[in-house]
Amino acid sequence: MLNLLKSLMGRSAGTVISPTQYKTEFADARKPHVLIDVRTPEEFKSGHIPGAINIDVQVLAQRLQDIPRDKAVVLYCRSGNRSGYAAHILQRAGYAEVYDLGGIGDWRAAGYPIR
């Protein structure tokens, strides 16, 4: 099991998108979606992308009922590892439209706001 997790970390099962792609294609209700920060609640409280909800990757599989299946799902974390793993979980659960925004550092580096 540990080897499986290690092999999955760092590789996204979802479509990888950049902060600019997110702003162009999803932001401001351009495309219905849910933005999920898969970091810990403490990390989320220290700053997150406006409009994001927090579901820690450690409990994601138990919280699938909180994630709509009729919208695109966009995931991010600190560096992109946990969001890649979260994308894998969602796709295995049958979510069809999953996007990996990567790490919040890339968002910040692009000059986009953090709340």
Backbone torsions as a table, in degrees:
resi	resn	phi	psi	omega
1	MET	NA	-44.4	-179.9
2	LEU	-61.0	-40.4	178.0
3	ASN	-63.7	-38.0	177.4
4	LEU	-62.1	-45.9	179.4
5	LEU	-61.9	-43.3	179.2
6	LYS	-62.2	-38.7	-178.8
7	SER	-70.6	-28.0	-179.1
8	LEU	-82.8	-31.4	-178.1
9	MET	-62.7	133.7	178.5
10	GLY	88.9	-7.9	177.3
11	ARG	-121.2	119.7	-177.7
12	SER	-86.5	138.9	173.6
13	ALA	-85.4	-18.4	-179.7
14	GLY	-92.1	174.8	175.8
15	THR	-74.4	125.1	-179.7
16	VAL	-81.6	129.1	178.2
17	ILE	-127.0	154.1	178.9
18	SER	-89.5	164.2	174.9
19	PRO	-56.0	-39.4	179.4
20	THR	-65.3	-41.0	176.9
21	GLN	-62.4	-41.3	178.5
22	TYR	-60.6	-48.7	-179.2
23	LYS	-61.2	-38.5	-177.7
24	THR	-74.5	-41.8	-172.2
25	GLU	-96.6	-26.2	-172.3
26	PHE	-119.7	-40.5	-171.3
27	ALA	-60.0	159.4	179.1
28	ASP	58.0	36.9	175.2
29	ALA	61.4	25.2	177.4
30	ARG	-63.1	-40.0	179.4
31	LYS	-135.0	125.6	179.8
32	PRO	-58.1	128.8	-178.0
33	HIS	-160.9	169.0	170.2
34	VAL	-121.9	131.7	-179.9
35	LEU	-102.6	120.1	-175.1
36	ILE	-120.2	124.5	172.4
37	ASP	-90.4	115.5	-175.4
38	VAL	-96.1	15.8	175.7
39	ARG	-78.0	177.4	178.2
40	THR	-69.0	159.6	176.5
41	PRO	-57.1	-35.9	179.1
42	GLU	-64.8	-43.0	178.2
43	GLU	-64.2	-41.8	179.5
44	PHE	-59.5	-45.2	-179.3
45	LYS	-63.9	-27.0	-178.5
46	SER	-77.4	-8.4	177.7
47	GLY	147.0	132.4	-178.7
48	HIS	-147.2	167.4	178.4
49	ILE	-71.8	131.2	179.3
50	PRO	-54.1	134.7	179.0
51	GLY	92.1	-7.3	-179.1
52	ALA	-78.8	149.7	168.3
53	ILE	-107.6	159.5	-177.9
54	ASN	-110.2	119.4	169.7
55	ILE	-133.9	105.3	-179.4
56	ASP	-56.3	134.7	-179.0
57	VAL	-56.1	-28.1	-179.3
58	GLN	-66.2	-21.6	-179.5
59	VAL	-119.0	7.7	-175.5
60	LEU	-56.8	-46.1	-177.8
61	ALA	-62.2	-28.9	178.8
62	GLN	-85.5	-8.4	-176.7
63	ARG	-113.9	18.8	-177.5
64	LEU	-58.1	-30.4	179.5
65	GLN	-64.0	-18.3	179.4
66	ASP	-88.1	-2.4	-175.9
67	ILE	-114.0	115.5	-178.0
68	PRO	-64.0	142.1	179.2
69	ARG	-92.2	-10.1	-176.8
70	ASP	-97.4	11.3	178.3
71	LYS	-131.5	158.1	172.0
72	ALA	-66.6	149.6	177.5
73	VAL	-117.7	125.3	178.5
74	VAL	-115.1	127.5	-174.9
75	LEU	-116.1	147.3	170.3
76	TYR	-151.6	164.3	178.2
77	CYS	-144.7	-144.0	179.1
78	ARG	-86.0	-46.5	-173.4
79	SER	-123.1	-13.6	-177.7
80	GLY	111.4	-14.2	-179.9
81	ASN	-70.1	-51.9	-178.4
82	ARG	-67.2	-35.7	178.9
83	SER	-66.9	-34.5	175.6
84	GLY	-64.2	-42.9	177.4
85	TYR	-66.0	-40.9	178.4
86	ALA	-62.5	-39.1	177.5
87	ALA	-60.2	-40.3	177.6
88	HIS	-61.9	-45.0	178.9
89	ILE	-58.8	-47.4	-177.5
90	LEU	-65.9	-41.4	179.7
91	GLN	-66.3	-38.7	176.7
92	ARG	-65.2	-26.4	178.8
93	ALA	-85.8	0.5	174.8
94	GLY	100.0	6.6	176.7
95	TYR	-72.6	128.7	-173.0
96	ALA	-88.3	-32.9	-173.4
97	GLU	-119.9	92.5	-175.5
98	VAL	-122.3	130.6	-179.1
99	TYR	-124.3	141.0	179.0
100	ASP	-110.0	110.2	179.5
101	LEU	-81.6	-10.8	178.5
102	GLY	84.8	-135.6	-174.7
103	GLY	-102.5	150.8	179.7
104	ILE	-64.5	-22.9	177.1
105	GLY	-62.1	-37.8	177.2
106	ASP	-66.4	-38.3	177.8
107	TRP	-61.7	-48.7	-179.9
108	ARG	-62.8	-43.3	-179.2
109	ALA	-63.5	-28.1	178.4
110	ALA	-78.0	-5.8	177.7
111	GLY	87.2	14.0	180.0
112	TYR	-86.0	155.1	-172.4
113	PRO	-72.2	150.9	173.6
114	ILE	-121.7	136.7	179.4
115	ARG	-105.0	NA	NA
